[in-house]
Amino acid sequence: MSTTPAARFHPVRGLADLPEPWRTFPFLTADVPRYVGATAWGGREALALSVAAGDGAQRALVGVGAPEPLAEVVAMAFDATGSPVPPSGLAAAPVAVASLTRGAWDLLPAAVRDRLDLEHVAHWDWLLTTTAPPYQDGEEQVVELDLVTDRAELEGLQRLALPETYTTLDKPDTRWFGWRDTGGALRCMAAASNWSREVHLGSIATHPHWRRRGLGTAVTAALTRAGLAATGQVSLGLYTRNEAARRVYERLGFRLGQQVESRRPAR
């Protein structure tokens, strides 16, 4: 790596505390205002943020920018032995997740990667849209669900169709929607979170016996339409291996906003 100047760590209370171009970068604009105890460092080419996670007993590491400059910026938060420096906020609690531009992790110094010890890896893309999708057959059957009375159905379908989701039923600021067949059985579900600067979709899951019938497309289109009316931007995360879903989202107007590699401790 090239030699870089020492990092200037500064607290982040909102988007105005970020340098350009990151204060208007769509991947950050919805989340940064909700971050707690955040610290940022970097510049125009790359930016890293340390954020309180969960109940504050853990930290999250978020990074944007091209892989090489981002790796250099992240490395500024660690000394030569791989220990985090106190101003970064990473020394106060263990890192529960690191979500960096894909390719940056492999460029980090070995001592940093060893110290973080995040073995479980997921490659995913953050997609967004600001335009209403074409109408899809079945949208009229998409209904909002009650997290109390419909919880058992939601849990059962999520466990069957998408057990690896990170959008759990107890996620805050989240509304749940679904598509029911003529007998009233829940066949497709999705979560819609945030509802302030954007709506973020997650846990889009269809019963295995009901796939390839356009249910996920109908649910996604209906929630995208509602989310755009409420906030003007809708986003979702997509595992890179799921090319079938990517084709659906692209037909609905979603485009790539950020390539991400998320790492967590081994399960």
Sine and cosine of phi, psi and omega as CSV:
sin_phi,cos_phi,sin_psi,cos_psi,sin_omega,cos_omega
0.00,0.00,0.45,-0.89,0.02,-1.00
-0.98,0.21,0.37,-0.93,0.03,-1.00
-0.95,0.30,0.74,-0.68,-0.02,-1.00
-0.80,-0.61,0.45,-0.89,0.02,-1.00
-0.93,0.37,0.27,-0.96,0.02,-1.00
-0.89,0.46,0.55,-0.84,-0.03,-1.00
-0.96,0.28,0.52,-0.85,0.16,-0.99
-0.94,-0.33,0.96,-0.27,-0.02,-1.00
-1.00,0.05,0.70,-0.71,0.01,-1.00
-0.58,-0.81,0.56,-0.83,0.00,-1.00
-0.93,0.37,0.48,-0.88,0.00,-1.00
-0.85,-0.53,0.89,-0.45,0.05,-1.00
-0.96,-0.28,-0.26,0.97,-0.01,-1.00
-0.11,-0.99,-0.04,-1.00,-0.07,-1.00
-0.89,0.46,-0.51,0.86,-0.02,-1.00
-0.90,0.44,-0.32,0.95,0.01,-1.00
-1.00,0.10,-0.06,1.00,0.03,-1.00
-1.00,-0.06,0.52,-0.85,0.10,-0.99
-0.97,0.25,0.37,-0.93,0.15,-0.99
-0.95,0.31,0.56,-0.83,0.13,0.99
-1.00,-0.05,0.22,0.98,-0.22,-0.98
-0.98,0.22,-0.37,0.93,-0.02,-1.00
-0.94,0.33,-0.25,0.97,0.07,-1.00
-0.88,-0.48,0.24,0.97,-0.01,-1.00
-0.98,0.21,0.88,-0.48,-0.14,-0.99
-0.80,0.60,-0.57,0.82,-0.02,-1.00
-0.88,0.47,-0.43,0.90,-0.05,-1.00
-0.97,-0.24,-0.43,0.90,-0.20,-0.98
-0.89,0.46,-0.53,0.85,-0.01,-1.00
-0.99,0.14,-0.55,0.84,-0.13,-0.99
-1.00,-0.01,-0.62,0.78,-0.11,-0.99
-0.83,0.56,-0.67,0.74,0.02,-1.00
-0.88,0.48,-0.31,0.95,-0.01,-1.00
-0.99,-0.16,-0.07,1.00,-0.01,-1.00
-0.92,0.39,0.56,-0.83,0.03,-1.00
-0.90,-0.44,0.73,-0.69,0.06,-1.00
0.85,0.52,0.64,0.77,-0.09,-1.00
-1.00,0.09,0.58,-0.82,0.11,-0.99
-0.78,-0.63,0.66,-0.75,-0.01,-1.00
-0.81,-0.58,0.44,-0.90,0.13,-0.99
-0.42,-0.91,0.44,-0.90,-0.04,-1.00
0.78,-0.62,-0.35,-0.94,-0.05,-1.00
-0.41,-0.91,-0.54,-0.84,-0.11,-0.99
-0.92,0.38,-0.54,0.84,-0.07,-1.00
-0.99,0.13,-0.51,0.86,-0.04,-1.00
-0.35,-0.94,0.47,-0.88,-0.02,-1.00
-0.62,-0.78,0.65,-0.76,0.08,-1.00
-0.84,-0.54,0.54,-0.84,0.03,-1.00
-0.72,-0.69,0.66,-0.75,0.13,-0.99
-0.95,-0.31,0.79,-0.61,-0.17,-0.99
-0.72,-0.69,0.60,-0.80,0.11,-0.99
-0.91,0.42,0.69,-0.73,-0.01,-1.00
-0.87,-0.50,0.58,-0.82,0.04,-1.00
0.87,0.49,-0.81,-0.59,-0.03,-1.00
-1.00,0.04,0.19,0.98,0.00,-1.00
1.00,-0.06,-0.08,1.00,-0.01,-1.00
-0.99,0.15,-0.11,0.99,0.03,-1.00
-0.70,-0.72,0.19,-0.98,0.01,-1.00
-0.84,-0.55,0.39,-0.92,0.15,-0.99
-0.88,-0.48,0.58,-0.81,0.04,-1.00
-0.90,-0.43,0.85,-0.52,-0.03,-1.00
-0.86,-0.52,0.68,-0.73,-0.01,-1.00
-0.61,-0.79,0.65,-0.76,0.02,-1.00
-0.75,-0.67,0.38,-0.93,-0.07,-1.00
0.89,-0.46,0.17,-0.99,0.02,-1.00
-0.88,0.47,0.49,-0.87,-0.13,-0.99
-0.81,0.59,-0.73,0.68,-0.09,-1.00
-0.92,0.40,-0.80,0.60,0.04,-1.00
-0.90,0.44,-0.53,0.85,0.02,-1.00
-0.92,0.40,-0.67,0.75,0.04,-1.00
-0.86,0.50,-0.64,0.77,0.03,-1.00
-0.90,0.43,-0.66,0.75,0.00,-1.00
-0.92,0.40,-0.73,0.68,0.01,-1.00
-0.85,0.52,-0.67,0.74,-0.03,-1.00
-0.88,0.47,-0.41,0.91,0.03,-1.00
-0.88,0.47,-0.33,0.94,-0.04,-1.00
-1.00,0.06,0.08,1.00,-0.05,-1.00
-0.74,-0.67,0.52,-0.85,0.06,-1.00
-1.00,0.06,-0.09,-1.00,-0.10,-0.99
-0.90,0.43,-0.38,0.92,0.00,-1.00
-1.00,0.03,-0.09,1.00,-0.04,-1.00
1.00,-0.07,0.07,1.00,0.02,-1.00
-0.99,0.13,0.68,-0.74,0.01,-1.00
-0.93,0.36,0.62,-0.79,0.03,-1.00
-0.99,0.11,0.61,-0.79,-0.10,-0.99
-0.81,0.58,-0.64,0.76,-0.05,-1.00
-0.88,0.47,-0.32,0.95,-0.04,-1.00
-0.96,0.28,-0.32,0.95,-0.09,-1.00
0.99,0.11,-0.14,0.99,-0.06,-1.00
-0.99,0.10,-0.20,0.98,-0.01,-1.00
-0.99,0.10,-0.28,0.96,-0.12,-0.99
-0.98,0.18,-0.41,0.91,-0.07,-1.00
-0.40,-0.92,0.43,-0.90,0.01,-1.00
-0.92,0.40,0.48,-0.88,0.02,-1.00
-0.99,0.10,0.88,-0.48,-0.02,-1.00
-1.00,0.08,-0.47,0.88,0.00,-1.00
-0.39,-0.92,0.62,-0.78,0.13,-0.99
-0.84,-0.54,0.87,-0.50,0.03,-1.00
-0.89,-0.46,0.96,-0.27,-0.10,-1.00
-0.83,-0.56,0.37,-0.93,0.14,-0.99
-0.78,0.62,0.73,-0.68,-0.03,-1.00
-0.83,0.55,0.75,-0.66,-0.01,-1.00
0.97,-0.26,-0.34,0.94,-0.05,-1.00
-0.96,0.29,-0.61,0.79,-0.07,-1.00
-0.84,0.55,-0.70,0.71,-0.06,-1.00
-0.92,0.39,-0.30,0.96,0.01,-1.00
-1.00,-0.05,-0.11,0.99,0.04,-1.00
-0.94,0.35,0.50,-0.86,0.10,-0.99
-0.83,0.56,0.58,-0.81,-0.03,-1.00
-0.84,0.54,-0.59,0.81,-0.02,-1.00
-0.90,0.44,-0.56,0.83,0.02,-1.00
-0.94,0.33,-0.72,0.70,0.00,-1.00
-0.89,0.46,-0.64,0.77,0.01,-1.00
-0.91,0.41,-0.65,0.76,-0.03,-1.00
-0.92,0.39,-0.67,0.74,0.00,-1.00
-0.93,0.37,-0.60,0.80,0.12,-0.99
0.80,0.60,0.82,0.57,-0.02,-1.00
-0.92,-0.38,1.00,-0.06,-0.17,-0.99
-1.00,0.00,-0.49,0.87,-0.04,-1.00
-0.99,0.16,0.86,-0.50,-0.14,-0.99
-0.86,-0.52,0.61,-0.79,0.09,-1.00
-0.70,-0.71,0.77,-0.64,0.07,-1.00
-0.98,-0.21,0.83,-0.57,-0.04,-1.00
-0.52,-0.85,0.31,-0.95,0.02,-1.00
-0.91,-0.42,0.66,-0.75,0.11,-0.99
-1.00,-0.10,0.89,-0.45,-0.03,-1.00
-0.95,-0.32,0.48,-0.88,0.03,-1.00
-0.57,-0.82,0.32,-0.95,0.12,-0.99
-0.53,-0.85,0.49,-0.87,0.09,-1.00
-0.81,-0.59,0.19,0.98,-0.01,-1.00
-0.84,-0.54,0.61,-0.79,-0.03,-1.00
-0.92,0.40,0.65,-0.76,-0.01,-1.00
-0.98,0.19,0.30,-0.95,0.14,-0.99
-0.89,0.45,0.52,-0.85,0.03,-1.00
-0.89,0.45,0.63,-0.78,-0.01,-1.00
-0.87,-0.49,0.65,-0.76,0.08,-1.00
-0.83,0.56,0.73,-0.69,0.04,-1.00
0.99,-0.16,-0.14,0.99,0.00,-1.00
-0.85,0.53,-0.55,0.83,-0.06,-1.00
-0.92,0.38,-0.24,0.97,0.02,-1.00
-1.00,-0.08,0.04,1.00,0.03,-1.00
-0.99,0.14,0.81,-0.58,-0.05,-1.00
-0.77,-0.63,0.44,-0.90,0.11,-0.99
-0.98,0.19,0.64,-0.77,-0.06,-1.00
-0.97,-0.26,0.40,-0.92,0.02,-1.00
-0.99,-0.14,0.84,-0.55,-0.10,-0.99
-0.93,0.38,-0.24,0.97,0.04,-1.00
-1.00,-0.05,-0.87,0.50,-0.09,-1.00
-0.96,0.29,-0.45,0.90,-0.03,-1.00
-0.98,-0.21,0.12,0.99,-0.14,-0.99
-0.88,0.47,-0.68,0.73,-0.03,-1.00
-0.87,0.49,-0.66,0.75,0.04,-1.00
-0.91,0.42,-0.69,0.72,0.01,-1.00
-0.87,0.49,-0.72,0.70,-0.01,-1.00
-0.88,0.47,-0.68,0.73,-0.02,-1.00
-0.90,0.43,-0.70,0.71,-0.01,-1.00
-0.93,0.37,-0.65,0.76,0.00,-1.00
-0.90,0.43,-0.67,0.74,0.01,-1.00
-0.90,0.44,-0.60,0.80,-0.03,-1.00
-0.98,0.21,-0.70,0.71,-0.19,-0.98
-0.99,-0.13,-0.46,0.89,-0.08,-1.00
-0.51,-0.86,0.90,0.43,-0.08,-1.00
-0.92,0.39,-0.33,0.94,-0.07,-1.00
-1.00,-0.05,0.12,0.99,-0.05,-1.00
-0.89,0.45,0.54,-0.84,0.11,-0.99
-0.99,-0.13,-0.05,1.00,0.04,-1.00
-1.00,-0.05,1.00,-0.01,-0.05,-1.00
-1.00,0.09,0.26,-0.97,-0.06,-1.00
-0.93,0.38,-0.27,0.96,0.02,-1.00
-0.99,-0.14,0.23,0.97,0.02,-1.00
-0.91,0.41,0.76,-0.65,-0.02,-1.00
-0.92,0.40,0.37,-0.93,0.10,-1.00
0.81,0.59,0.65,0.76,-0.07,-1.00
-0.80,-0.60,0.71,-0.70,0.12,-0.99
-0.94,-0.35,0.53,-0.85,-0.09,-1.00
-0.89,-0.46,0.65,-0.76,-0.06,-1.00
-0.74,-0.67,0.30,-0.95,0.01,-1.00
-0.34,-0.94,0.17,-0.99,0.04,-1.00
-0.86,-0.51,0.82,-0.57,-0.01,-1.00
-0.94,-0.34,0.55,-0.83,0.06,-1.00
-0.98,0.19,-0.01,-1.00,-0.07,-1.00
-0.91,0.43,-0.34,0.94,0.06,-1.00
-1.00,0.02,-0.03,1.00,0.04,-1.00
1.00,-0.03,0.05,1.00,-0.01,-1.00
-0.98,0.18,0.65,-0.76,0.01,-1.00
-0.97,0.25,0.87,-0.49,-0.05,-1.00
-0.92,-0.39,-0.33,0.94,0.01,-1.00
-0.53,-0.85,0.57,-0.82,-0.05,-1.00
-0.63,-0.78,0.32,-0.95,0.09,-1.00
-0.30,-0.95,0.45,-0.90,0.06,-1.00
-0.95,-0.30,0.54,-0.84,0.08,-1.00
-0.74,-0.68,0.92,-0.40,-0.14,-0.99
-0.93,-0.37,0.27,-0.96,0.14,-0.99
1.00,0.09,-0.97,0.24,0.04,-1.00
0.88,0.48,0.52,0.86,0.10,-0.99
-0.84,-0.54,-0.99,0.12,0.04,-1.00
-0.99,0.12,-0.36,0.93,0.06,-1.00
-0.33,-0.94,0.15,-0.99,0.19,-0.98
-0.91,-0.42,0.77,-0.64,0.00,-1.00
-0.93,-0.36,0.82,-0.57,-0.01,-1.00
-1.00,-0.04,0.56,-0.83,0.01,-1.00
-0.36,-0.93,0.16,-0.99,0.03,-1.00
0.76,0.65,0.70,0.72,0.06,-1.00
-0.98,0.19,0.95,-0.31,-0.17,-0.99
-0.68,-0.73,0.70,-0.71,0.03,-1.00
-0.88,-0.48,0.65,-0.76,0.06,-1.00
-0.82,0.58,0.72,-0.70,-0.06,-1.00
-0.79,0.61,-0.56,0.83,-0.02,-1.00
-0.98,0.18,-0.11,0.99,-0.05,-1.00
-0.89,-0.45,0.22,0.97,0.00,-1.00
-0.97,0.25,0.31,-0.95,-0.01,-1.00
0.90,0.44,0.47,0.88,0.09,-1.00
-0.89,-0.46,0.09,1.00,0.04,-1.00
1.00,0.09,0.20,0.98,-0.05,-1.00
-0.93,0.37,-0.73,0.69,0.02,-1.00
-0.88,0.47,-0.60,0.80,0.04,-1.00
-0.90,0.43,-0.70,0.72,0.00,-1.00
-0.90,0.44,-0.71,0.71,-0.01,-1.00
-0.90,0.43,-0.70,0.71,-0.01,-1.00
-0.89,0.46,-0.68,0.73,0.00,-1.00
-0.89,0.45,-0.70,0.71,-0.02,-1.00
-0.89,0.45,-0.69,0.73,-0.01,-1.00
-0.95,0.31,-0.56,0.83,0.06,-1.00
-0.89,0.46,-0.69,0.73,0.01,-1.00
-0.88,0.47,-0.70,0.72,0.01,-1.00
-0.92,0.38,-0.65,0.76,-0.01,-1.00
-0.91,0.41,-0.64,0.77,0.03,-1.00
-0.91,0.40,-0.62,0.78,0.03,-1.00
-0.90,0.44,-0.53,0.85,-0.06,-1.00
-1.00,0.08,-0.60,0.80,-0.16,-0.99
-0.74,-0.68,-0.35,0.94,-0.02,-1.00
1.00,-0.01,-0.13,0.99,0.04,-1.00
-0.56,-0.83,0.68,-0.73,0.07,-1.00
-0.77,-0.63,0.67,-0.74,0.01,-1.00
-0.73,-0.68,0.23,-0.97,0.09,-1.00
-0.35,-0.94,0.34,-0.94,0.07,-1.00
-0.96,-0.27,0.63,-0.78,-0.06,-1.00
-0.71,-0.70,0.84,-0.54,0.12,-0.99
-0.88,0.48,0.70,-0.72,-0.13,-0.99
-0.88,0.47,-0.43,0.90,-0.04,-1.00
-0.97,0.23,-0.20,0.98,-0.11,-0.99
-1.00,-0.03,0.96,0.28,-0.06,-1.00
-0.95,0.32,-0.50,0.87,0.03,-1.00
-0.89,0.46,-0.71,0.71,0.03,-1.00
-0.92,0.40,-0.59,0.81,0.01,-1.00
-0.86,0.51,-0.68,0.73,0.00,-1.00
-0.88,0.47,-0.61,0.79,0.04,-1.00
-0.90,0.44,-0.75,0.67,-0.05,-1.00
-0.91,0.41,-0.61,0.79,0.04,-1.00
-0.91,0.42,-0.61,0.79,0.06,-1.00
-0.90,0.43,-0.46,0.89,0.01,-1.00
-1.00,0.05,-0.01,1.00,0.09,-1.00
0.97,-0.24,0.04,1.00,0.01,-1.00
-0.97,0.25,0.54,-0.84,0.02,-1.00
-0.71,-0.70,0.34,-0.94,-0.03,-1.00
-0.94,0.35,0.77,-0.64,0.05,-1.00
-0.91,-0.41,-0.46,0.89,-0.02,-1.00
-0.26,-0.96,0.71,-0.70,0.12,-0.99
-1.00,-0.08,0.80,-0.60,-0.18,-0.98
-0.79,-0.61,0.62,-0.79,0.24,-0.97
-0.87,-0.49,0.90,-0.43,0.03,-1.00
-0.97,-0.24,0.71,-0.71,0.00,-1.00
-0.80,-0.60,0.66,-0.75,0.01,-1.00
-0.72,-0.69,0.26,-0.97,0.07,-1.00
-0.86,0.51,0.46,-0.89,0.01,-1.00
-0.85,0.53,0.65,-0.76,0.00,-1.00
-0.98,0.22,0.00,0.00,0.00,0.00
